[in-house]
Amino acid sequence: MLVIRSSRLTDLDALMEMARQAGSGMTTLKPDPEMLGQRLATSEASFAETIAPEKRDYMFVLEHTGPAGEAGSIAGVCAIKGAVGLTEPFYNYRIGTLVHCSRELNVFTRMETLYLSNDLTGSTELCSLFLLPQYRAGFNGKWLSKSRFLFIAQFQHLFTEKIIAEMRGYQDEAGDSPFYEGLGRHFFKMDFNHVDGLTAIGKKSFIAELMPRQPLYVDYLPQSAIDVIGKVHTSTQPARRLLEQEGMHYEGYVDIFDAGPVLQGRVSELRAVRDSVLAVAAEGLPVEDHDAAPDTEHMLVSNTRLGDFRMILTRAVPGATSVVLKPEELAQLGCSAGDNVRTLTLNTRKTSHG
């Protein structure tokens, strides 16, 4: 069985292994024990509410609770940062348009430009989503990604209205970023992985020191770089689709190194905020025959405690104010019959708004 729970300092070794497997381009999950250890400490303080909401970094792990040889192993990770750019600069390129017009020559041209921007400073960020390859089956990836939205729905007051997610940009089969090779290398004079690693550990002052502040004309870039602006890494395509299903969209901001798209949304417009239901847990044995219970769907069910947040995936009746859970499911949630839980359908429903 699997459960999503708030992270602990004891998860460091498991997260280090995940970071090693994640590879380059994922700046918030690097195999640096000091950085990950600090993130886990911040995460514990976040769930304990001992630091201000804007400084919080909620990390969640997908834990295997059985059978006996796998119990306690960590299968995946994801996170929510309360606000970005308040203690260190948060840079993106904003894609803009410049118009050049000459009536005398009868010439009118529109050209796309890249503006170095701090526009998204202060936004809540979804980040650090990674699932071990052996667990990339069934609904695990979808559940892990969408779990963050149910958490936000339960604790909406802790987050800013704007929510963002930086998507990993396109890389070729050799692991090179065509956008970085066409633009960034001219200014930084170092390999993409080196730059990526420096930003991951918070060394971002060189961005302001080396990047030009004036708009850059997209047409001046090599075609290989132009073609990948706003394009995600092949392995990131499913993650992008899941976020878009939940109410996030691309609005013309990209990462300054690999040009991966930044998805944006408004917390109040997220599907989880609109459609999740506060229900009461009941103990019982749900009908296992899905044909005999056609009104049930796969549902995310979480407890309502910030300090020991837990979530499971089960089958239940969407929108019901009472949810029947097995004894072991209640135990996974740390709940008893009569406790409040929050529920959300795993999949977008046709009856959903929008």
Number of C-alpha atoms within 10 A of each C-alpha: 14 20 20 26 21 23 25 16 15 10 16 18 15 15 25 18 14 22 23 13 16 19 14 19 26 20 22 20 28 25 20 16 14 11 16 22 19 14 21 24 15 21 26 23 18 24 21 12 13 11 15 11 17 18 17 25 27 24 25 25 26 26 20 19 16 12 9 8 9 13 13 15 16 23 24 25 27 24 24 25 23 22 24 20 15 12 10 12 17 15 21 25 23 22 21 16 14 11 9 9 11 9 7 6 7 7 9 10 9 10 12 15 19 21 20 23 18 14 14 21 16 19 22 28 23 25 24 24 22 25 22 15 11 7 12 14 9 8 12 16 20 18 21 25 22 22 27 20 23 24 23 18 24 23 14 15 10 15 21 18 15 16 23 25 22 23 26 27 28 28 21 10 8 6 13 17 25 25 28 21 19 16 19 21 15 12 13 17 9 12 14 22 15 12 22 19 20 14 15 19 16 14 14 16 12 12 17 12 11 12 14 12 12 10 17 18 16 19 12 12 15 14 13 13 21 17 13 20 23 24 20 23 20 13 11 16 14 13 18 23 13 18 22 15 14 18 18 23 19 16 14 17 27 28 21 24 22 30 27 26 28 26 24 25 21 15 23 16 15 21 23 26 20 14 19 20 22 20 19 18 23 19 16 13 10 16 13 9 8 12 9 9 14 9 11 17 17 17 20 24 30 28 25 20 17 15 13 15 18 24 28 22 24 18 22 24 19 21 15 13 15 19 26 21 21 16 15 11 21 20 11 20 22 16 20 16 15 13 14 20 23 23 31 30 25 21 16 15 11 7 7 9 10 7
